[in-house]
């Protein structure tokens, strides 16, 4: 007996079953990193200011608002990803942040600055303590996860998914109608 493979080469149903679980893993990893990064910076605003200032990229008048705003934004993105709500929006926001963070680290590296990436707090460090390649590799890997989540945001264990499957007044599920093949949906 031969099995027919879909055009993309994966056995039928593999993406349907594994894709949402892979998205869930990516969502939980990226959400945890964003939440922890923001949570570790929030209690020590002075360290966040030092970390932003160490990059020497923004005028001094923008350092405090950026240092105070980034942790709040990271926490909000992390919570959205962990809860599974606004996944595409949160993934795109984290992708924008990760591009900015990667560009900042590459800029600091190219200019010979001796700083900690500031991802989890920090600031200036000894030359031997800089970890630019590791920071860039981590940020690029997380950027890839963010972009994949932006493209395929549907995942398991998500509040948004649970909300879509809550029965309506007529007893049907809004998600059930969208789960049917196009030709079987009522028009």
C-alpha positions in Angstrom: 0.0 0.0 0.0 1.5 3.4 -1.0 0.8 6.6 0.9 0.3 9.8 -1.1 2.4 12.7 0.2 1.2 16.3 0.1 3.0 18.7 -2.2 5.4 19.9 0.6 6.7 16.4 1.1 5.6 15.9 4.7 3.3 12.9 5.5 -0.4 13.9 5.7 -1.3 15.4 9.0 2.2 15.9 10.3 2.1 19.7 10.1 -1.4 19.8 11.5 -0.4 17.8 14.6 3.3 18.9 15.2 3.1 22.5 13.9 0.9 23.8 16.8 3.0 22.0 19.4 6.2 23.4 17.8 4.6 26.9 17.9 3.7 26.3 21.6 7.3 25.4 22.4 8.5 28.5 20.6 5.9 30.7 22.2 6.8 29.5 25.7 10.6 29.9 25.1 10.3 33.3 23.6 7.7 34.4 26.1 9.8 33.2 29.0 12.9 35.0 27.8 11.0 38.3 27.2 9.3 38.1 30.6 12.5 37.3 32.5 14.5 39.9 30.7 11.9 42.6 31.6 11.3 41.3 35.1 15.1 41.3 36.0 15.5 44.9 34.8 12.3 46.3 36.3 13.3 46.3 40.0 16.6 48.1 39.3 15.9 51.1 37.1 19.4 52.5 37.7 21.0 49.4 36.2 18.6 49.6 33.2 19.6 53.2 32.7 23.3 52.2 32.9 22.8 49.4 30.4 21.1 51.7 27.8 23.6 54.5 28.4 26.5 52.0 27.9 25.5 51.5 24.3 26.1 55.2 23.5 23.4 55.1 20.8 20.7 57.4 21.9 20.8 61.0 23.2 20.9 61.3 27.0 17.4 62.7 27.2 16.0 59.4 25.7 18.0 57.1 28.0 15.7 57.1 31.0 12.4 56.7 29.1 13.9 53.9 27.0 15.4 52.2 30.1 12.1 52.3 31.9 9.9 51.5 28.9 11.8 48.5 27.6 11.3 46.3 30.6 7.6 47.0 30.6 7.3 46.3 26.9 9.3 43.0 27.3 7.0 41.9 30.2 3.9 42.7 28.2 5.2 40.8 25.2 6.3 37.9 27.4 2.9 37.7 29.1 1.0 37.8 25.8 3.2 35.0 24.4 3.0 32.8 27.5 -0.8 33.3 27.6 -1.2 32.7 23.9 -3.0 35.9 23.1 -2.1 38.3 20.3 0.6 35.8 19.4 1.3 37.3 15.9 1.4 40.8 17.3 3.6 39.9 20.2 5.9 37.8 18.0 6.3 40.8 15.6 7.0 43.2 18.5 9.6 40.8 19.9 11.1 40.5 16.4 11.5 44.3 16.1 13.1 44.4 19.6 15.4 41.6 18.8 16.5 43.3 15.5 17.2 46.4 17.5 19.0 44.5 20.3 21.2 42.6 17.7 22.0 45.9 15.9 23.0 47.5 19.2 25.2 44.6 20.3 26.9 44.5 16.8 27.4 48.3 17.0 28.9 48.1 20.5 31.2 45.2 19.3 32.3 47.1 16.2 33.1 50.2 18.2 35.1 48.3 20.8 32.8 49.1 23.7 33.2 46.8 26.7 29.7 46.3 27.9 27.3 43.5 28.9 24.5 43.1 26.4 22.1 44.5 29.0 19.5 41.9 28.1 19.0 41.0 31.7 20.4 44.2 33.3 24.1 45.1 33.2 26.2 47.8 31.7 30.0 48.2 31.3 32.2 45.2 32.0 35.8 44.2 31.8 37.0 43.4 28.2 37.3 39.7 29.1 33.6 39.6 30.2 32.1 40.8 27.0 30.1 38.0 25.2 29.2 39.6 21.9 29.1 36.4 19.8 26.9 34.6 22.3 24.5 37.6 22.6 24.2 37.9 18.8 23.7 34.1 18.3 21.0 34.1 21.1 19.2 37.1 19.7 19.3 35.7 16.1 18.0 32.4 17.3 15.2 34.1 19.2 14.5 36.3 16.2 14.0 33.2 14.1 11.6 31.8 16.6 9.7 35.2 16.6 9.5 35.3 12.8 8.2 31.7 12.7 5.6 32.5 15.3 4.6 35.6 13.3 4.1 33.4 10.3 2.4 30.4 12.1 1.0 31.7 15.4 -1.6 28.9 16.0 -0.5 26.9 19.0 -1.8 24.7 21.8 -2.4 25.7 25.4 -3.3 29.2 24.4 -6.0 31.4 25.9 -6.9 32.8 22.5 -7.6 29.2 21.3 -9.8 28.5 24.3 -11.8 31.7 23.7 -12.3 30.7 20.0 -13.7 27.3 21.1 -16.2 28.7 23.7 -19.7 27.8 22.5 -21.9 30.5 21.1 -25.5 31.2 22.0 -26.7 28.6 19.4 -24.4 26.0 21.0 -21.9 25.9 18.1 -18.2 26.7 18.4 -16.8 29.6 16.4 -13.6 27.6 15.9 -15.6 24.6 14.6 -16.9 26.6 11.6 -13.4 27.6 10.6 -12.0 24.1 11.2 -14.3 22.6 8.5 -13.0 22.4 4.9 -14.1 25.4 2.8 -16.6 23.5 0.7 -18.5 22.2 3.8 -18.9 25.6 5.5 -22.3 27.3 5.3 -22.2 30.4 3.1 
